[in-house]
Amino acid sequence: MSGSRNAWSWLKDSADALTFGNPLYNIMLGGRTVTALTTVPLDPWPGNAGNGNAILDGEFHFAEQTLVLDGSPMTEAFWQPNGATDAWYAGLHSFHWLRDLRALGGDEARRQARALVFGWLYCHALWNGDSWAPAVAGARIANWIGLHDFFFASADEGFRFCIFDSLGRQTRHLRRVLPGRKRGAALVTAIKGLAYGSLCLPHSQNCLIQVKRLLDRTLTAEILGDGGHIERNPSIHLAVLRDLIDIRSAFRAARAEVPPKLANAIDRMTPALRFLRYGDGGLALFNGSREEDPALIETVLTHADSRARPLRTAPDLRFERLHGGRALVMLDAGPPPPPGYDRRAHAGTLSFEFSIGRERLVVNCGSHPEFDNPWHTALAGTAAHSTLTLAETNSSEVAHRGGLIRPPGQVTSTRRETADEITIVATHNGYVPKFGLLHRRTLHLDQHGDALHGEDGLEPVTGTAPAMQVFTIRFHLHPAVQAQMVKGVDGPAVIMRSASGTTWRFTAEGGTIELTDSIYRGTGSTPRPTLQVVIHGEAGPAAASVSWAFHRERPSN
């Protein structure tokens, strides 16, 4: 697997190996013989038959990486292939891909599922630091139990005994190690595995007290007052809500009382997920998120079964949503996630996205799942977002292996709505320590959605006059948008045309406009070429300001 480890990680791995790799620990994980599950929760999540067919040929695609696994699954080399990234490895060992085989259907897919599960049991029945990591083990337990009826309901007794014995051992391991140092989405997935084992395996109900206590503490700390998730990443929000729906399903299947805090979290997170969704059904691209599959998002919303009112604003999540006519603007108007929850966070404070109906116009560039990949660092930087960059410096320093260093200490925003428009004024001080300049961004969206006006300013806030610095304001365009520079009466402009033919004109005052290349990684596993509108200017001892606008062009009669 890829990735260098810091000293703390190395020490922790060494301690875990001494504790859990000891043969005596495996004996301690033993328990009473299990011959059947007490209940099987509903698994409503769709698989991909195309991916299932590829798995039959040994081809596995996870986290934007595809590897072909040759040889027998009864060998360790099969489960630890050369070149696998950490994210790919976690995807293989979590067994979520069993749904792809289920979607393919047929006896061959079922036999392959059993062969792969049995191969894993043969190679990884004992603790392993990577394949038994809490989030990976939690996902695997839930997937094996939730997909019970597909791949081992009619299996022979020997296979069933091995599965049940391993499920019991993995559940007891989670009971010993949680919560540990885990937090965020990874902790929720681990709790899900413990909940499934506790509720669906006989003789395991004594774990339920721990499950409820972990849920209470985690949901209190990580689900914000408006239902947003503390990591401020729409993709992670989706994943956590899906895990919570699964946990609720396990409680219901076992005819156990659903913890009130769990039910409340689902009710609050559901409208927050809708808040983070665009007209095309996908998600906004902030803090490492992806568009995600609209069909999956819709399935999550359906099974959340929440009647909570839609959000107009998200005062705790700190994203601003401006809606006029068919136009929708989303602005990141809050600080980055707090330390410990910021591993996938981006330095995109005050970046915005702009969509019209089902079409995206202005976007952020997207993300990469593997921290050691150069794409991750590049896409997490401020320049990969539709916002202002000062001296080509990130507003928060992006750390190697994820996380942010020295993020803005203060991010403010105010909202004003009238009958004619919605106005947001937001600031961040991420550039104050190094350059002595505060970034102020103002957005105005008219009620009909035909015009978006903005202003970006840099204001000196320290006693010493700042040195002159070059700033760049970027507006990354979605790959479906065509754009060209034109000469207008009032100076250069950019004409943008969406796939449906809607035309927008971009103009600016206070800086030099340029149209240059960009990339987009909001979907798929390879960068898609696109364009960006760029404004260059200078700021220093005196305040600098750039006004810009998107105007919809009406067809001439």
VOTI-759967 format. One record per residue: residue in three letters; x negated, y, z of N, C-alpha, C in turn. Coordinates in steps of 0.1 Angstrom, whole numbers, plus 5000, padded with zeros to 4 digits. Atoms other than C-alpha are relative to their C-alpha. Example, Ala and Ser with C-alpha at 12.3 -4.5 7.8 and 13.67 -1.06 7.14 Angstrom:
2
ALA499149885000487749555078499150125000 SER500949895000486349895071500850115008 
This chain:
557
MET499249885000500050005000499150125000 SER500849875002498950364993500150075013 GLY499949904989498250635019498949985010 SER500950004989495550725043500750035012 ARG499349984987496350725079499250085009 ASN500749924990495450975106499649925012 ALA500550074989493850885138501149955009 TRP498950044991497050875158500749884994 SER499350115007498750645132499149875002 TRP500850124999495750415133500049945014 LEU499950054986495750395171501349935003 LYS498750054997499450335172500249864993 ASP499950135007499250055145499249905007 SER500850094993496449895165500749955012 ALA499350034988498449905197501249914997 ASP498850085004501549765179499549864996 ALA500550135004499449485164499649915012 LEU500350074988498149385198501249955008 THR498850044992501649385214500949914992 PHE499050085008503849255186499449894992 GLY500650105008501349055167499549885008 ASN500350114991500648835197500949894999 PRO499150115001502048485193501049995011 LEU499050004989503648515227501250094997 TYR498949915003505748805214501149924992 ASN499050075008507348575188500849905008 ILE499350084991508248335215501150075008 MET499149914993509848615235501250044992 LEU498949965008512048705206501049884997 GLY499150115001513648355207501350025008 GLY498849994993517248315217500949884998 ARG499150115002520348095216500249974986 THR499850045014521047905184501350064995 VAL498849935006523548085161500349924988 THR499650085012525547895135501050084991 ALA499149925009527848165122500150155006 LEU499849864995528548545124501450015006 THR498749984994531348655146500950094991 THR499349925009532348915120499150054989 VAL500849955012531249055086500750144996 PRO499549875004531749435081500250014985 LEU499849975014533049565048498750064994 ASP501149935007530249655023500650054987 PRO499349945012531849894998499150064990 TRP501049925008528650024982499749934987 PRO500250065013528249964945498549974997 GLY501350035005525249794929499950034986 ASN500349975014523749824895499749874993 ALA500150135007524249514872498750004992 GLY501250005008521449634849498749985009 ASN501150034991519049644879499949865004 GLY499950144996520249304889499549914990 ASN500650085011519449164855498550015000 ALA501549985000515949314857499449925012 ILE500550084989515449144891499949864997 LEU500150145005516148814875498749974992 ASP501350015008513148884853498850045009 GLY501149964992511048984883499750155001 GLU500349855001511249364877500850075011 PHE499449934989511949574908499750154999 HIS500149855001512549954906500550065013 PHE499649934988512550154938499150135001 ALA500749884997511550514947499150044988 GLU500649955012510650604911498849924996 GLN501150085004508250314907500649864996 THR499650145004508749984888498849915000 LEU501150105000506649674894500749874996 VAL499650145004506949324879499349915009 LEU500650104990506449054906500049864993 ASP500250145006505048734891499749915012 GLY500450104990504548414910501249975009 SER499050054991506448254938500350105011 PRO499749924988508348454965499649935013 MET500550074988506848194989498650045003 THR501349964998503548374987500050145005 GLU500249874995502348685005499750104989 ALA500349915011501048834973501350054993 PHE498749955006504648854960500650115008 TRP499449904992505749064989499150125003 GLN500949894999502649284990499250034987 PRO500749985013501849364954499050114999 ASN501049895002498849574944500750124993 GLY499549885006499749934936501350045005 ALA498649964995503049944955499850125010 THR500049884991503750284972500749965013 ASP499350024988504950305007501549994998 ALA498550005003508450394995500549884993 TRP499650125008508550114970500049885009 TYR500150114990507449864997501249995009 ALA498849994992510149985020501349964993 GLY498950045007512649944993500149854997 LEU500050155002511649584986500449935012 HIS499850084988511749475022501350045007 SER498749964994515049655030501149924995 PHE499050095007516949425006501350074996 HIS498849935005519449694995500349964986 TRP499850055014518849554960500849874999 LEU499150115001520949254969501350044994 ARG498849965006523849464958500050004985 ASP500250005015522449484923500249864995 LEU499850145003522449104922501549975001 ARG498550024998526049104936500750064988 ALA499349935011527049354909499949924987 LEU500250085012525549124882500949885001 GLY499150124998527448824897499549874993 GLY500350125006527248464887499149915009 ASP500850104992525448154902498550034999 GLU501449985001522048254888499650125009 ALA500349884991522148594907500149955014 ARG499950054986523248414939498849915003 ARG501150094997520548154936498750085002 GLN501249924999517948424930500050085013 ALA499949934987519148614961499549915011 ARG500450104990518748304982498549975000 ALA501450035002515348224968499150115005 LEU500849894996514048574975500150025015 VAL499849994986515548585010499249895007 PHE500750114994514048245018498550024999 GLY501449975002510748355004499550105010 TRP500349904990510748655027499949945014 LEU500050074987511548435057498749925001 TYR501250095000508648205048498850085003 CYS501249914999506148495046500150105011 HIS499949894991507548745071500949965012 ALA499250034989509248545098499550065013 LEU500649944988506748685123499950154998 TRP500149855001506349055131498950044991 ASN501049935009504549265105500250155001 GLY499949864997503849635111500850084989 ASP499349925011505249745077501449944997 SER498750065003508049495069500949995011 TRP499250004988509249505105500150145005 ALA499849864995509149885108501550025003 PRO498650004995512349985126501050044989 ALA499149965011514050165096500249894990 VAL500050105010513149885072500749885006 ALA499350124993514249605097501550035001 GLY498649974999517449795104500849994988 ALA499450015013518349825068500249854996 ARG500050145004517549455062501149935008 ILE499050074992519649335091501450034995 ALA498749965004522649535079500349954986 ASN499750055013522249425043500249855000 TRP499850154999521849055051501449975006 ILE498750024994524949075073501250054991 GLY498949955009527049295050500249934987 LEU499850085013526349085019500049855003 HIS499950154996526848755038500849924990 ASP499150085008529748655016499449984986 PHE500550015013527748704984498949894999 PHE501150085003524548514990499749885010 PHE500250124992524748275019501249945007 ALA498850064994528348205029500149854997 SER499950145004528147875010498749935000 ALA501450065000524447795016500049885009 ASP500150124992523247475032499650045014 GLU500149974986522847455069498550045004 GLY501349964997519047475069499750154996 PHE500249865004519047805050500850095010 ARG499249924990521847945073499350015013 PHE500750004987519847845104498950105000 CYS501249915001516748025092500450155000 ILE499549865000518748345084500550045013 PHE499449964987520648345117498950025010 ASP501149994990517448285137499250134997 SER500749885003515648565119500850135003 LEU499249894996518548805123500050035015 GLY500049994986518548735160498650065005 ARG501449954996514748795163499850144996 GLN500249865004514849115143500850105009 THR499149924991517749245164499450025013 ARG500649994987515949165196498850095000 HIS501149925001512849335183500450155000 LEU499549865000514849655175500450055014 ARG499649964986516249645210498850045009 ARG501249974992512749655224499350134996 VAL500849895004511249925203500750134998 LEU499349875003514050185198500350075013 PRO500249925012514050475199498550024997 GLY501449975002510250495203499850144996 ARG500349865005508950795183500850034988 LYS499249985012511550755156501050115002 ARG499049904999513951035148500550024986 GLY499549975013516051165119500749884994 ALA499350115007517450945092499449865002 ALA500650134997514950665099500549945013 LEU499450054987516250635135501449954998 VAL498650045002519850625123500149874993 THR500050135007519050335099499649895009 ALA500350114990517350145127501149975009 ILE498950024991520250205150501149924993 LYS499050085008522550065122499749865001 GLY500450144999520549745122500349945014 LEU499750054986520849715160501549985002 ALA498650014999524549785158500649884993 TYR499550125007525149515132499649875007 GLY500450124993523149265151500849985013 SER499350014987524849345184501549964998 LEU498550025002528449335169500349884992 CYS499750115009528149055144499349875003 LEU500650134996525848795160500549965014 PRO499550044987527248595189498950015010 HIS500949994989525548635223499250135000 SER500849885001524248985213500850125005 GLN499249884996527049205227499450085011 ASN500649924989524949305256499150114995 CYS500749895006523049525232500850134998 LEU499149895004526049745227499850125008 ILE500349894991525349965257498950094994 GLN501149935005522050055242500350074987 VAL499649945013523550115207500850135003 LYS499249884997526150355222499250125005 ARG500849904994523550535242499150074989 LEU500849955010521250575212500850094990 LEU499249925009524050695190500450145007 ASP499649884993525150955216498950105000 ARG501249915000521651095220499650054987 THR500549965014520751095183501050094993 LEU499049915007524051245170500150145007 THR500049874993523951515197498850094996 ALA501249925004520451615187499950034985 GLU500349995014520651575150501250054991 ILE498949955007524151665138500450145005 LEU499849874996524652035138501450035002 GLY498649964997527752225149500950004988 ASP499150005012529052265113500049874993 GLY500050135006528351905105498849974991 GLY501250025008525051955087499049915008 HIS501150084994522051725093498850085003 ILE501149914996519051875111498950014990 GLU501150005010516651785082500350094989 ARG499649905010518552025059499749954986 ASN500250065013518151785030501249934996 PRO498750065004521351705011499949854998 SER500250155002520051355001500049935013 ILE500150064987519251275037501350015007 HIS498649994994522651405048500949894994 LEU499250115006524251165023499749875006 ALA500550134995522150875035500549985015 VAL499650014986522850945072501549985001 LEU498550025000526650975066500349864996 ARG499750135005526650655047499649905011 ASP500350094989524850475076501050015011 LEU499049994989527250615101501349944996 ILE498850075005530150495080499949855002 ASP500350154999528550145080500149965015 ILE499950044986528150155118501450005005 ARG498650004997531750255122500849884995 SER499450125006532749975099499749875008 ALA500450124992530849725121500850005013 PHE499250004988532649845152501449964997 ARG498650045003536049815135500149854997 ALA499950145003535249475121500049915013 ALA500150074987534349355156501150035010 ARG498949954991537549515170499550065013 ALA500549924988535449725193500350154998 GLU499649855000536250085202498950084993 VAL501049925006534450325179499650115009 PRO500449894991532350565200500650134995 PRO499549875004534050905199499050094993 LYS501049915006530851085191499749964986 LEU500250065014530350855160501150054991 ALA498949965009533850925147500050154998 ASN500049865002533451295153498950054991 ALA501149975009530051305135500449984986 ILE499650035014531551145104501050114996 ASP499049905003534551385105499350144997 ARG500649875002532151685106499050004989 MET501050005011529551565082500649994986 THR499450025013532051485054500350144993 PRO499949875006533051855047498750064997 ALA501349955003529451945050499349944987 LEU500550065013528551695022500750064988 ARG499349935011531251855000499450144998 PHE500649865001529752195008498749994992 LEU501350025007526352064994500149944986 ARG499850065013527851934962500450104989 TYR499749915011528152104928501149944992 GLY498850055009530852074901499749884992 ASP500350135008528951794883500149885009 GLY499950124991529451574914498749975007 GLY501350034994525751584923499750105012 LEU500349924989523951744952499050124997 ALA501049895002521952074956498649955003 LEU501450044999518152044954499350095010 PHE500749924990516752174987499349905009 ASN500850084990514052035010499849854997 GLY500450145005513251724989501249924996 SER498950085004516751624979500049984985 ARG499850035015517851484945501550024997 GLU498649995003521051514926500849895005 GLU499350134995522051154936501149964990 ASP499050055009524650944919501450055004 PRO498649944996528051124918501049895004 ALA499150104996529850794919499849955014 LEU500350044986528050694951500550115010 ILE499649894992528751034966501549995002 GLU498550014999532450994958500449895008 THR499750114991532450654974499850035014 VAL500249964986530950785005501150095006 LEU499049914996533451065007501349935002 THR498750074998536350825002500049915012 HIS500150084988535150585029499850075013 ALA500149924988534450865053501450025006 ASP498649994996538250905054500150125010 SER499949884991537951255070501050104995 ARG499049905003540751505070499550145004 ALA500549874996538551785082500050104988 ARG499949905010538852115064498750034993 PRO501249965007536352215037499350125006 LEU500849894995533552445048499950124990 ARG500249885008533452805035498650055002 THR501449964997530152875053499449895009 ALA500750104991527552665072499150085009 PRO500849914992526352885100498949935008 ASP501150074993524252615116499049934990 LEU500950065010522952435085499350114993 ARG500649885005522152785072499750004985 PHE499949985015522952745035501250094998 GLU498949925003525053015020500649964986 ARG499450045012527552924993500950114995 LEU499249895006528953194970500849944988 HIS499150065010531953094948500850114994 GLY499249915007533553314922500449954986 GLY499650065012535653194893499449854999 ARG500650135002533752884879498550005005 ALA501449994996530353014892499949965015 LEU500350044986528752874923498550025002 VAL501449974996525552994940499849945014 MET500450064987523752804968498750065004 LEU501249934996521152994988499549935013 ASP500650054988518752845014499650125009 ALA500149884992519153115040499649975015 GLY500450044987517752935070498549965001 PRO501450044998514352835085499949854996 PRO500350155003512752495075500449925013 PRO499650094989513752195097498950015011 PRO501050004989511952185131499049894999 PRO501050105000508751995136500649865004 GLY499550134997509351625136501249964991 TYR499050035010512251655112499750064986 ASP500449935012510351835084499149934991 ARG500950085008508451555068500350024985 ARG499649985014510351595035500450144996 ALA499649865003510951965038499150074990 HIS500749925010509952215011499850145005 ALA500249864997508552565013500950084990 GLY499149935009511652694995500950105006 THR499149904993513052955019500450114991 LEU499349905008515453195002500149964985 SER499850055014515452984970501549984998 PHE498650015003518852964952500249914988 GLU499650075012520652754926501350064995 PHE498849945006523352864902500649914990 SER499450095010525852654884501450064996 ILE498749965006528952714863500849884997 GLY499250125003531652454864499249875003 ARG500750134999530052114858498550024995 GLU501349985006526852274844499050085010 ARG501049934992523652374863499250094991 LEU500749905008521952684851498650035006 VAL501349984993519252784877499949895011 VAL500250114991517752504898498750025007 ASN501350034994514952414921499449874992 CYS500650105009512452164905500249865004 GLY499850144996513251854926499049955010 SER500950054990511051624946499449874995 HIS500650135002508851314946500049925013 PRO499850074987509351034972498749965007 GLU501350054995505650944977499150115004 PHE500849894995503651174999498650024994 ASP501450005005500251084985500050044985 ASN500049965014501351164950499950154998 PRO500249865002500151504937501350074997 TRP498749945003503751564925500750045012 HIS499349974988504951564960499650145005 THR500549874995502751854971500450124991 ALA499649895009503452054939501550035001 LEU498649975000507152014941500550065013 ALA499749944987507252104978499650145001 GLY500549864999505552434971501050104996 THR499149895002507252764969500250034985 ALA500049975015506452804931501049904993 ALA499150105006508652494924501550035003 HIS498649964996511752684937500350144994 SER499549885006513852964924500050115011 THR500149904990512553234947498750084997 LEU501249925001509653484952498849935006 THR501350054995506053374956499150115000 LEU501049894999503453614969498649954999 ALA501450045002499853574957499949854998 GLU500050145003500753224946499749925013 THR500250074987500853124983501449955005 ASN498850054995503452904998500550085012 SER499449934988505853065023499949925012 SER500450094989505252765045498949914994 GLU501050095005502052565042500449864999 VAL499550145002502752215028498849915005 ALA501050094995500851955048499949874992 HIS500250135006499351645034500849895007 ARG499150114994501551335040501350065005 GLY498749954997504551565044500050095012 GLY499949914989505651835068499550144996 LEU500449865002505152205070499250065011 ILE500949944991502552415087500350154999 ARG499749865000503252775098501250054992 PRO498849965007506752805085500450145004 PRO499549874995508553145087500649995014 GLY499650004986509153235123501450065001 GLN498749944999512253435115500650004986 VAL499249995012514853395088501450055003 THR498749944997517953615088500950004988 SER499149995011521053635067501350075005 THR498749944998524253845066500949984988 ARG499150025010527353785046501150105000 ARG498949905001529954035034500949964988 GLU499150045010533053945014501050124998 THR499049915003535354194997500949944989 ALA499150055011538154154971499249994987 ASP500749995012535554224944498849904999 GLU501250085000532454024954499649955013 ILE500650054988530453824979498650045000 THR501449954999527153964991499349935011 ILE500950064989524353795010498750085000 VAL501349944998521353975024499249915009 ALA500850094992518553745037498650044999 THR501549974999514953785048499349885006 HIS500950094992512053575059498650065001 ASN501349944997508753665074498849914998 GLY501150105002506653375061498750064994 TYR501149945006504353615043499450125009 VAL500449894991503953865073498649975006 PRO501350024993501053695091498850024991 LYS501249995008498753685061500050124991 PHE500049885009499953975039500750125006 GLY499349894994502054195062501250044993 LEU498849965008505054185039501249905003 LEU498750084997508654075046500749994986 HIS499250025013510653915017501550025004 ARG498649984999514154045014500749974987 ARG499250035012516653894989501550035002 THR498549974999520154024982500649944987 LEU499350065011522653844960501450055001 HIS498649965002526053974947500649914989 LEU499350075011528453744929501450064999 ASP498749945001531553894915501149905001 GLN498850094997535053744921500349914988 HIS499750085012535353624885498949904996 GLY501150095003531953454885499350044986 ASP500649965013530853654854498750075001 ALA501249934998527953834870499449975013 LEU500850024988525253754895498950105000 HIS501149894999523154054906499249965012 GLY501050024989520054014928499050105001 GLU501149914998517354214943499049935009 ASP501050064991514054084957499050125004 GLY500949894996511954324978499049955010 LEU501150024991508654314997499850125008 GLU500049884991508554545027498949995010 PRO501150004990505454635048500650005014 VAL499450004986506154555085498950015010 THR501149994990502754595101499450145000 GLY500649874999500854895113498950034989 THR501049985010498054845088500649984986 ALA499550015014498854905051499549884993 PRO500450125006498854575033499250034987 ALA500749995013496454525003501049974989 MET499250035012497854514968500049854997 GLN499950145004499154174959501049984988 VAL499150035011500754014928501149915005 PHE498950094997504153854933500649954987 THR499350065011506153624911501349955004 ILE498650054997509853564911500449904989 ARG499750115009510853234894501549965000 PHE498750055002514153114880499949884991 HIS500250125007513752754870501449964993 LEU498850045007516352644844500249854999 HIS499750145002518052314841499649964986 PRO500450045013516752104812501150014989 ALA499049995010520152124795500250144994 VAL499849855004519852504792499050034989 GLN500949955010518352654761499850155003 ALA500349864996516652994765499150064990 GLN501049935008514853254744500050155004 MET500249854997513453604749500550084988 VAL499549915011515053884730499750155005 LYS500249864997514454264728501450075000 GLY498749934999517454464740499850155001 VAL500149855000518254834741499350045013 ASP500649964988517154844777498749935004 GLY501250084998514154624773500149854998 PRO499950145002513354254772501149935008 ALA499050084994516054004781499849854997 VAL500050155003516453624782501549964998 ILE498750065003519453464765500049855003 MET499950144996520553134780501349944995 ARG498850075005522952884765500149875006 SER499750134994524452594784500449894989 ALA499650115009525252254768501450024994 SER498749985005528852354765500250134991 GLY500049885008527952684747500250135007 THR499849884992528452924775498650085000 THR501249925001525953214771499950105011 TRP500349914989524253424798498850094996 ARG501149915003521953724795499450045013 PHE500749974988519253784821499250124997 THR500849885001517754124826499450045014 ALA500749964988515454284852499450144999 GLU500749874999514054614864499049995012 GLY501050004989510854664884498949904999 GLY501050105003508754384869500049964986 THR500250055014507654214837500649864999 ILE499350135002509853934824499249914990 GLU500750105008508353614809500849885000 LEU499350135001509753284797498949904998 THR501150095000507452994804500549865002 ASP499650144998507452614807500149975015 SER499850054987508652434838500349854999 ILE499650155000509552074848501249995010 TYR498950034991512551914865500049865004 ARG500050134994512651614888501249985009 GLY498850024991516151634902500649874998 THR499550135003517051304885498849924993 GLY500950085008515151014870498649985007 SER501350034994511550894877498850074992 THR501049935007509651114852500450154999 PRO499749865002509351494849500750034987 ARG499449965013511651644823499650144997 PRO500549875003510351944805501250104999 THR499049905000512352264809499350145000 LEU500549875000511852644811500350075013 GLN499749914989511652914837499850144996 VAL500149855001512253284837499250055011 VAL501049954990509453464855499950155000 ILE500249864998509153814868498750025008 HIS501249964993505753954877500050145004 GLY500149874995505054254898498950015011 GLU501049984989502754404925500750075012 ALA499649944987503354494961498850035009 GLY501149974991501154654987500450105010 PRO499749904989501154965009501450055000 ALA498649965001504555074996500949894997 ALA499150115003507654864994500249984985 ALA499850035014508254694961501449934999 SER498650065002511654594947500249974985 VAL499650045014512854414916501549975000 SER498650035002516554414905500149914988 TRP499850095011517754134882501549965000 ALA498650035001521054014869500249894989 PHE499550105010522753724851501450054996 HIS498749965005525753844829500549904990 ARG499450095010528053614811500450084987 GLU499849945013528253704774501349944994 ARG498850055006531753694760499949994985 PRO500050015015532253574724500650124994 SER499449895007532853854700501149964991 ASN498850035008536253854682499750024985 
